[in-house]
């Protein structure tokens, strides 16, 4: 009789058997637009391309070298997309307040 608890399998970021995201046609059009645009940030285009590659059923082992990213990066953005859809792909870092705007506030302008 074994006293060890049964091991519950967990999905690692590299587990390629995890579910691929399903993308609705309007979402696909928006992701393709984000990928093509020259006015947007390169990182937004990269995340859009990532989601389209995942939806096409491409494994992490193909995606990571092509995008130059880690499996953790892929898993993070996949999870955010599945949770919040397109809004989940937006950057969550708002950045630093503009220096001149801060100085104007201090001067009372």
N, C-alpha and C positions, 0 to 999 in steps of 0.2 A: 504494500500500500504506500503510495507516494504522498508526502505532505506538501508537495509543491503545488502552487496554484496553476491552473492552465494558462498558457500564454495567449493573450488576446492579440491577434494580428493588428498592427497599426500601419497606416499608409505613410511612407516616407515621401519627402518631396520628389524623389526620383521614381516613385512607383507609377509605372506607366499603365497600370490597370485601372487607375482612378478614372472617374467619369469625365468625359470631355464636355466642355460647355456647349449648350445648344444656343444658337444665335438666330433671333427672329430676323426676317428680311429687312425691316427698317434699321435694326441694329447693325446688320451686315453693311448696309449702304453707308451708315455713319462711320463705321470702322474703316471702310474703304476710302471714304472721303478724308478721314484723319491721316490715313497712310499716304495719300497723294499730295496733300496740301503742303505748300512751301512756306505758308505764313505761320503755321503752328510750330510748336516745339518739337524737336527731333525725338524726345523721349515719349511724347504723346503718340507719334507715328510708330515708334518701336512697340509700345504696349498694344496698339491697334493691330499691328502685324502679328504679335504674339497670340492674341485672341483668335485671329483668323486661322493661324497655323494650328492651334489647339482644336478649333472647331472642325478643321479638316482631318483631324485624327492623327496628326503628326506626333511622334513620341518625343519626350523630353530630350532623348539622346540625339535627335536631329535638330531640334529647336535651339538648344543651348549653344552649340558651336556656330550656327548660322547667325544668331542674334548677338553672340558674344556675351552671354549672360550665364548665371548659375541656375541650377535646378530650384534653388530657394527663391530666386527672383521669379521664375515661372510659376511656382506654386503660390507665392504671395499674390501676384496679380490675377491669377486664375481664381483664387478664393475671393478676392475683392470684387471681381467681375460677377461671379456667381451670386454673391451677396447683394450687391448694389447695382448690378448691370453696368450701363455706360458711365453712370455717375461714379462708380467705384474705380474707374480708370483715371479719374482726375487726381492730380497731385494733391497731397494733403499738407504739404509744406507751404505756408503762406509767405515765408521769407521775412526779411528784415524791412522795417519801415524806411522809406526814402530819407536820406540824410537831410536834404534841404527842406523837406516838409517838417521834419522834426525840429530843425533850427527855426523855421517860421513860427512854429507853435511856441517855442521857447521865447521868441521875441514878441509874441502876441500879434503877429500879422494875420 
